Amino acid sequence: MTHKLAVGAALAAFAIGGYHLGRVQANMANRVFELRTYTAREGKLSDLQARFRHHTTRLFEKHGMTNVGYWVPQDAPGSRNTLIYIISHPSREAAKKAWDAFRNDPDWIKAKTESERSGAIVEKVESVFLDATDYSPIQ
């Protein structure tokens, strides 16, 4: 899946979830959004999702990152190995500090180590920082 397709898929999925938008708008004013696309190693997408489900999302919140949404593509090949998500930060500087704190968190190190006992589960990570436009439903 190309990066442009991943961005489109994530943003379309986000827009479809618009019933949630009022709450998101109130919480996201003047924030920086980060779109991340993870490509899992073959056969490891379920392991990656388990790590996010049980550890990562909670640790993001602990370090000041706001979980906006998580998606997997419906169609192959992305449906077999791709996790796309959007988180938000108060600023680009806050994002850097939060990521540094997250990566050094003993709970993250433990979760990562345990989830990778049989080898790495992530092949590639792409990150794009985004600003909401003045006509976006989320600002």
MODELLER restraints for C-alpha pairs under 7 A, 6 or more apart:
rsr = mdl.restraints
at = mdl.atoms
rsr.add(forms.Gaussian(group=physical.xy_distance, feature=features.Distance(at['CA:1:A'], at['CA:78:A']), mean=5.96, stdev=0.5))
rsr.add(forms.Gaussian(group=physical.xy_distance, feature=features.Distance(at['CA:10:A'], at['CA:71:A']), mean=6.72, stdev=0.5))
rsr.add(forms.Gaussian(group=physical.xy_distance, feature=features.Distance(at['CA:10:A'], at['CA:84:A']), mean=6.45, stdev=0.5))
rsr.add(forms.Gaussian(group=physical.xy_distance, feature=features.Distance(at['CA:10:A'], at['CA:85:A']), mean=6.97, stdev=0.5))
rsr.add(forms.Gaussian(group=physical.xy_distance, feature=features.Distance(at['CA:21:A'], at['CA:138:A']), mean=6.91, stdev=0.5))
rsr.add(forms.Gaussian(group=physical.xy_distance, feature=features.Distance(at['CA:24:A'], at['CA:138:A']), mean=6.86, stdev=0.5))
rsr.add(forms.Gaussian(group=physical.xy_distance, feature=features.Distance(at['CA:25:A'], at['CA:138:A']), mean=4.97, stdev=0.5))
rsr.add(forms.Gaussian(group=physical.xy_distance, feature=features.Distance(at['CA:25:A'], at['CA:139:A']), mean=5.88, stdev=0.5))
rsr.add(forms.Gaussian(group=physical.xy_distance, feature=features.Distance(at['CA:28:A'], at['CA:139:A']), mean=6.13, stdev=0.5))
rsr.add(forms.Gaussian(group=physical.xy_distance, feature=features.Distance(at['CA:29:A'], at['CA:139:A']), mean=5.05, stdev=0.5))
rsr.add(forms.Gaussian(group=physical.xy_distance, feature=features.Distance(at['CA:30:A'], at['CA:139:A']), mean=6.25, stdev=0.5))
rsr.add(forms.Gaussian(group=physical.xy_distance, feature=features.Distance(at['CA:31:A'], at['CA:88:A']), mean=6.36, stdev=0.5))
rsr.add(forms.Gaussian(group=physical.xy_distance, feature=features.Distance(at['CA:31:A'], at['CA:89:A']), mean=5.70, stdev=0.5))
rsr.add(forms.Gaussian(group=physical.xy_distance, feature=features.Distance(at['CA:31:A'], at['CA:90:A']), mean=4.77, stdev=0.5))
rsr.add(forms.Gaussian(group=physical.xy_distance, feature=features.Distance(at['CA:31:A'], at['CA:91:A']), mean=6.08, stdev=0.5))
rsr.add(forms.Gaussian(group=physical.xy_distance, feature=features.Distance(at['CA:32:A'], at['CA:88:A']), mean=5.55, stdev=0.5))
rsr.add(forms.Gaussian(group=physical.xy_distance, feature=features.Distance(at['CA:32:A'], at['CA:89:A']), mean=5.25, stdev=0.5))
rsr.add(forms.Gaussian(group=physical.xy_distance, feature=features.Distance(at['CA:32:A'], at['CA:90:A']), mean=6.12, stdev=0.5))
rsr.add(forms.Gaussian(group=physical.xy_distance, feature=features.Distance(at['CA:32:A'], at['CA:91:A']), mean=5.48, stdev=0.5))
rsr.add(forms.Gaussian(group=physical.xy_distance, feature=features.Distance(at['CA:32:A'], at['CA:92:A']), mean=6.52, stdev=0.5))
rsr.add(forms.Gaussian(group=physical.xy_distance, feature=features.Distance(at['CA:32:A'], at['CA:129:A']), mean=6.79, stdev=0.5))
rsr.add(forms.Gaussian(group=physical.xy_distance, feature=features.Distance(at['CA:32:A'], at['CA:130:A']), mean=6.04, stdev=0.5))
rsr.add(forms.Gaussian(group=physical.xy_distance, feature=features.Distance(at['CA:32:A'], at['CA:131:A']), mean=5.62, stdev=0.5))
rsr.add(forms.Gaussian(group=physical.xy_distance, feature=features.Distance(at['CA:33:A'], at['CA:86:A']), mean=6.65, stdev=0.5))
rsr.add(forms.Gaussian(group=physical.xy_distance, feature=features.Distance(at['CA:33:A'], at['CA:87:A']), mean=5.87, stdev=0.5))
rsr.add(forms.Gaussian(group=physical.xy_distance, feature=features.Distance(at['CA:33:A'], at['CA:88:A']), mean=4.31, stdev=0.5))
rsr.add(forms.Gaussian(group=physical.xy_distance, feature=features.Distance(at['CA:33:A'], at['CA:89:A']), mean=6.39, stdev=0.5))
rsr.add(forms.Gaussian(group=physical.xy_distance, feature=features.Distance(at['CA:33:A'], at['CA:129:A']), mean=5.69, stdev=0.5))
rsr.add(forms.Gaussian(group=physical.xy_distance, feature=features.Distance(at['CA:33:A'], at['CA:130:A']), mean=4.94, stdev=0.5))
rsr.add(forms.Gaussian(group=physical.xy_distance, feature=features.Distance(at['CA:33:A'], at['CA:131:A']), mean=6.27, stdev=0.5))
rsr.add(forms.Gaussian(group=physical.xy_distance, feature=features.Distance(at['CA:34:A'], at['CA:86:A']), mean=5.48, stdev=0.5))
rsr.add(forms.Gaussian(group=physical.xy_distance, feature=features.Distance(at['CA:34:A'], at['CA:87:A']), mean=5.35, stdev=0.5))
rsr.add(forms.Gaussian(group=physical.xy_distance, feature=features.Distance(at['CA:34:A'], at['CA:88:A']), mean=5.86, stdev=0.5))
rsr.add(forms.Gaussian(group=physical.xy_distance, feature=features.Distance(at['CA:34:A'], at['CA:127:A']), mean=6.66, stdev=0.5))
rsr.add(forms.Gaussian(group=physical.xy_distance, feature=features.Distance(at['CA:34:A'], at['CA:128:A']), mean=5.63, stdev=0.5))
rsr.add(forms.Gaussian(group=physical.xy_distance, feature=features.Distance(at['CA:34:A'], at['CA:129:A']), mean=4.45, stdev=0.5))
rsr.add(forms.Gaussian(group=physical.xy_distance, feature=features.Distance(at['CA:34:A'], at['CA:130:A']), mean=5.96, stdev=0.5))
rsr.add(forms.Gaussian(group=physical.xy_distance, feature=features.Distance(at['CA:35:A'], at['CA:85:A']), mean=5.87, stdev=0.5))
rsr.add(forms.Gaussian(group=physical.xy_distance, feature=features.Distance(at['CA:35:A'], at['CA:86:A']), mean=4.56, stdev=0.5))
rsr.add(forms.Gaussian(group=physical.xy_distance, feature=features.Distance(at['CA:35:A'], at['CA:87:A']), mean=6.78, stdev=0.5))
rsr.add(forms.Gaussian(group=physical.xy_distance, feature=features.Distance(at['CA:35:A'], at['CA:127:A']), mean=5.73, stdev=0.5))
rsr.add(forms.Gaussian(group=physical.xy_distance, feature=features.Distance(at['CA:35:A'], at['CA:128:A']), mean=5.19, stdev=0.5))
rsr.add(forms.Gaussian(group=physical.xy_distance, feature=features.Distance(at['CA:35:A'], at['CA:129:A']), mean=6.33, stdev=0.5))
rsr.add(forms.Gaussian(group=physical.xy_distance, feature=features.Distance(at['CA:36:A'], at['CA:84:A']), mean=5.76, stdev=0.5))
rsr.add(forms.Gaussian(group=physical.xy_distance, feature=features.Distance(at['CA:36:A'], at['CA:85:A']), mean=5.40, stdev=0.5))
rsr.add(forms.Gaussian(group=physical.xy_distance, feature=features.Distance(at['CA:36:A'], at['CA:86:A']), mean=6.27, stdev=0.5))
rsr.add(forms.Gaussian(group=physical.xy_distance, feature=features.Distance(at['CA:36:A'], at['CA:125:A']), mean=6.95, stdev=0.5))
rsr.add(forms.Gaussian(group=physical.xy_distance, feature=features.Distance(at['CA:36:A'], at['CA:126:A']), mean=5.52, stdev=0.5))
rsr.add(forms.Gaussian(group=physical.xy_distance, feature=features.Distance(at['CA:36:A'], at['CA:127:A']), mean=4.52, stdev=0.5))
rsr.add(forms.Gaussian(group=physical.xy_distance, feature=features.Distance(at['CA:36:A'], at['CA:128:A']), mean=6.51, stdev=0.5))
rsr.add(forms.Gaussian(group=physical.xy_distance, feature=features.Distance(at['CA:37:A'], at['CA:82:A']), mean=6.95, stdev=0.5))
rsr.add(forms.Gaussian(group=physical.xy_distance, feature=features.Distance(at['CA:37:A'], at['CA:83:A']), mean=5.85, stdev=0.5))
rsr.add(forms.Gaussian(group=physical.xy_distance, feature=features.Distance(at['CA:37:A'], at['CA:84:A']), mean=4.48, stdev=0.5))
rsr.add(forms.Gaussian(group=physical.xy_distance, feature=features.Distance(at['CA:37:A'], at['CA:85:A']), mean=6.58, stdev=0.5))
rsr.add(forms.Gaussian(group=physical.xy_distance, feature=features.Distance(at['CA:37:A'], at['CA:125:A']), mean=5.75, stdev=0.5))
rsr.add(forms.Gaussian(group=physical.xy_distance, feature=features.Distance(at['CA:37:A'], at['CA:126:A']), mean=5.11, stdev=0.5))
rsr.add(forms.Gaussian(group=physical.xy_distance, feature=features.Distance(at['CA:37:A'], at['CA:127:A']), mean=6.62, stdev=0.5))
rsr.add(forms.Gaussian(group=physical.xy_distance, feature=features.Distance(at['CA:38:A'], at['CA:82:A']), mean=5.64, stdev=0.5))
rsr.add(forms.Gaussian(group=physical.xy_distance, feature=features.Distance(at['CA:38:A'], at['CA:83:A']), mean=5.14, stdev=0.5))
rsr.add(forms.Gaussian(group=physical.xy_distance, feature=features.Distance(at['CA:38:A'], at['CA:84:A']), mean=6.31, stdev=0.5))
rsr.add(forms.Gaussian(group=physical.xy_distance, feature=features.Distance(at['CA:38:A'], at['CA:122:A']), mean=6.86, stdev=0.5))
rsr.add(forms.Gaussian(group=physical.xy_distance, feature=features.Distance(at['CA:38:A'], at['CA:124:A']), mean=5.81, stdev=0.5))
rsr.add(forms.Gaussian(group=physical.xy_distance, feature=features.Distance(at['CA:38:A'], at['CA:125:A']), mean=4.64, stdev=0.5))
rsr.add(forms.Gaussian(group=physical.xy_distance, feature=features.Distance(at['CA:38:A'], at['CA:126:A']), mean=6.55, stdev=0.5))
rsr.add(forms.Gaussian(group=physical.xy_distance, feature=features.Distance(at['CA:39:A'], at['CA:81:A']), mean=5.50, stdev=0.5))
rsr.add(forms.Gaussian(group=physical.xy_distance, feature=features.Distance(at['CA:39:A'], at['CA:82:A']), mean=4.77, stdev=0.5))
rsr.add(forms.Gaussian(group=physical.xy_distance, feature=features.Distance(at['CA:39:A'], at['CA:83:A']), mean=6.66, stdev=0.5))
rsr.add(forms.Gaussian(group=physical.xy_distance, feature=features.Distance(at['CA:39:A'], at['CA:122:A']), mean=6.04, stdev=0.5))
rsr.add(forms.Gaussian(group=physical.xy_distance, feature=features.Distance(at['CA:39:A'], at['CA:123:A']), mean=5.55, stdev=0.5))
rsr.add(forms.Gaussian(group=physical.xy_distance, feature=features.Distance(at['CA:39:A'], at['CA:124:A']), mean=5.06, stdev=0.5))
rsr.add(forms.Gaussian(group=physical.xy_distance, feature=features.Distance(at['CA:39:A'], at['CA:125:A']), mean=6.42, stdev=0.5))
rsr.add(forms.Gaussian(group=physical.xy_distance, feature=features.Distance(at['CA:40:A'], at['CA:81:A']), mean=4.89, stdev=0.5))
rsr.add(forms.Gaussian(group=physical.xy_distance, feature=features.Distance(at['CA:40:A'], at['CA:82:A']), mean=6.16, stdev=0.5))
rsr.add(forms.Gaussian(group=physical.xy_distance, feature=features.Distance(at['CA:40:A'], at['CA:121:A']), mean=5.68, stdev=0.5))
rsr.add(forms.Gaussian(group=physical.xy_distance, feature=features.Distance(at['CA:40:A'], at['CA:122:A']), mean=4.34, stdev=0.5))
rsr.add(forms.Gaussian(group=physical.xy_distance, feature=features.Distance(at['CA:40:A'], at['CA:123:A']), mean=5.31, stdev=0.5))
rsr.add(forms.Gaussian(group=physical.xy_distance, feature=features.Distance(at['CA:41:A'], at['CA:81:A']), mean=6.87, stdev=0.5))
rsr.add(forms.Gaussian(group=physical.xy_distance, feature=features.Distance(at['CA:41:A'], at['CA:121:A']), mean=5.34, stdev=0.5))
rsr.add(forms.Gaussian(group=physical.xy_distance, feature=features.Distance(at['CA:41:A'], at['CA:122:A']), mean=5.42, stdev=0.5))
rsr.add(forms.Gaussian(group=physical.xy_distance, feature=features.Distance(at['CA:41:A'], at['CA:123:A']), mean=5.18, stdev=0.5))
rsr.add(forms.Gaussian(group=physical.xy_distance, feature=features.Distance(at['CA:42:A'], at['CA:81:A']), mean=6.76, stdev=0.5))
rsr.add(forms.Gaussian(group=physical.xy_distance, feature=features.Distance(at['CA:44:A'], at['CA:121:A']), mean=5.47, stdev=0.5))
rsr.add(forms.Gaussian(group=physical.xy_distance, feature=features.Distance(at['CA:45:A'], at['CA:80:A']), mean=6.75, stdev=0.5))
rsr.add(forms.Gaussian(group=physical.xy_distance, feature=features.Distance(at['CA:45:A'], at['CA:81:A']), mean=5.29, stdev=0.5))
rsr.add(forms.Gaussian(group=physical.xy_distance, feature=features.Distance(at['CA:48:A'], at['CA:121:A']), mean=6.41, stdev=0.5))
rsr.add(forms.Gaussian(group=physical.xy_distance, feature=features.Distance(at['CA:51:A'], at['CA:115:A']), mean=6.84, stdev=0.5))
rsr.add(forms.Gaussian(group=physical.xy_distance, feature=features.Distance(at['CA:55:A'], at['CA:111:A']), mean=6.76, stdev=0.5))
rsr.add(forms.Gaussian(group=physical.xy_distance, feature=features.Distance(at['CA:57:A'], at['CA:67:A']), mean=6.81, stdev=0.5))
rsr.add(forms.Gaussian(group=physical.xy_distance, feature=features.Distance(at['CA:59:A'], at['CA:102:A']), mean=6.96, stdev=0.5))
rsr.add(forms.Gaussian(group=physical.xy_distance, feature=features.Distance(at['CA:60:A'], at['CA:66:A']), mean=6.95, stdev=0.5))
rsr.add(forms.Gaussian(group=physical.xy_distance, feature=features.Distance(at['CA:63:A'], at['CA:98:A']), mean=5.37, stdev=0.5))
rsr.add(forms.Gaussian(group=physical.xy_distance, feature=features.Distance(at['CA:63:A'], at['CA:101:A']), mean=6.77, stdev=0.5))
rsr.add(forms.Gaussian(group=physical.xy_distance, feature=features.Distance(at['CA:63:A'], at['CA:102:A']), mean=6.30, stdev=0.5))
rsr.add(forms.Gaussian(group=physical.xy_distance, feature=features.Distance(at['CA:64:A'], at['CA:98:A']), mean=6.40, stdev=0.5))
rsr.add(forms.Gaussian(group=physical.xy_distance, feature=features.Distance(at['CA:65:A'], at['CA:87:A']), mean=6.37, stdev=0.5))
rsr.add(forms.Gaussian(group=physical.xy_distance, feature=features.Distance(at['CA:65:A'], at['CA:88:A']), mean=5.87, stdev=0.5))
rsr.add(forms.Gaussian(group=physical.xy_distance, feature=features.Distance(at['CA:65:A'], at['CA:89:A']), mean=5.51, stdev=0.5))
rsr.add(forms.Gaussian(group=physical.xy_distance, feature=features.Distance(at['CA:65:A'], at['CA:98:A']), mean=6.91, stdev=0.5))
rsr.add(forms.Gaussian(group=physical.xy_distance, feature=features.Distance(at['CA:66:A'], at['CA:87:A']), mean=5.30, stdev=0.5))
rsr.add(forms.Gaussian(group=physical.xy_distance, feature=features.Distance(at['CA:66:A'], at['CA:88:A']), mean=5.05, stdev=0.5))
rsr.add(forms.Gaussian(group=physical.xy_distance, feature=features.Distance(at['CA:66:A'], at['CA:89:A']), mean=6.56, stdev=0.5))
rsr.add(forms.Gaussian(group=physical.xy_distance, feature=features.Distance(at['CA:67:A'], at['CA:86:A']), mean=6.73, stdev=0.5))
rsr.add(forms.Gaussian(group=physical.xy_distance, feature=features.Distance(at['CA:67:A'], at['CA:87:A']), mean=4.69, stdev=0.5))
rsr.add(forms.Gaussian(group=physical.xy_distance, feature=features.Distance(at['CA:67:A'], at['CA:88:A']), mean=6.78, stdev=0.5))
rsr.add(forms.Gaussian(group=physical.xy_distance, feature=features.Distance(at['CA:68:A'], at['CA:86:A']), mean=5.38, stdev=0.5))
rsr.add(forms.Gaussian(group=physical.xy_distance, feature=features.Distance(at['CA:68:A'], at['CA:87:A']), mean=5.08, stdev=0.5))
rsr.add(forms.Gaussian(group=physical.xy_distance, feature=features.Distance(at['CA:68:A'], at['CA:88:A']), mean=6.87, stdev=0.5))
rsr.add(forms.Gaussian(group=physical.xy_distance, feature=features.Distance(at['CA:69:A'], at['CA:85:A']), mean=5.54, stdev=0.5))
rsr.add(forms.Gaussian(group=physical.xy_distance, feature=features.Distance(at['CA:69:A'], at['CA:86:A']), mean=5.47, stdev=0.5))
rsr.add(forms.Gaussian(group=physical.xy_distance, feature=features.Distance(at['CA:70:A'], at['CA:84:A']), mean=5.83, stdev=0.5))
rsr.add(forms.Gaussian(group=physical.xy_distance, feature=features.Distance(at['CA:70:A'], at['CA:85:A']), mean=4.26, stdev=0.5))
rsr.add(forms.Gaussian(group=physical.xy_distance, feature=features.Distance(at['CA:70:A'], at['CA:86:A']), mean=6.68, stdev=0.5))
rsr.add(forms.Gaussian(group=physical.xy_distance, feature=features.Distance(at['CA:71:A'], at['CA:83:A']), mean=5.97, stdev=0.5))
rsr.add(forms.Gaussian(group=physical.xy_distance, feature=features.Distance(at['CA:71:A'], at['CA:84:A']), mean=5.14, stdev=0.5))
rsr.add(forms.Gaussian(group=physical.xy_distance, feature=features.Distance(at['CA:71:A'], at['CA:85:A']), mean=6.06, stdev=0.5))
rsr.add(forms.Gaussian(group=physical.xy_distance, feature=features.Distance(at['CA:72:A'], at['CA:79:A']), mean=5.96, stdev=0.5))
rsr.add(forms.Gaussian(group=physical.xy_distance, feature=features.Distance(at['CA:72:A'], at['CA:82:A']), mean=5.93, stdev=0.5))
rsr.add(forms.Gaussian(group=physical.xy_distance, feature=features.Distance(at['CA:72:A'], at['CA:83:A']), mean=5.00, stdev=0.5))
rsr.add(forms.Gaussian(group=physical.xy_distance, feature=features.Distance(at['CA:72:A'], at['CA:84:A']), mean=6.07, stdev=0.5))
rsr.add(forms.Gaussian(group=physical.xy_distance, feature=features.Distance(at['CA:73:A'], at['CA:79:A']), mean=4.78, stdev=0.5))
rsr.add(forms.Gaussian(group=physical.xy_distance, feature=features.Distance(at['CA:73:A'], at['CA:82:A']), mean=6.88, stdev=0.5))
rsr.add(forms.Gaussian(group=physical.xy_distance, feature=features.Distance(at['CA:89:A'], at['CA:95:A']), mean=5.57, stdev=0.5))
rsr.add(forms.Gaussian(group=physical.xy_distance, feature=features.Distance(at['CA:102:A'], at['CA:108:A']), mean=6.83, stdev=0.5))
rsr.add(forms.Gaussian(group=physical.xy_distance, feature=features.Distance(at['CA:132:A'], at['CA:138:A']), mean=6.69, stdev=0.5))
rsr.add(forms.Gaussian(group=physical.xy_distance, feature=features.Distance(at['CA:132:A'], at['CA:139:A']), mean=5.46, stdev=0.5))
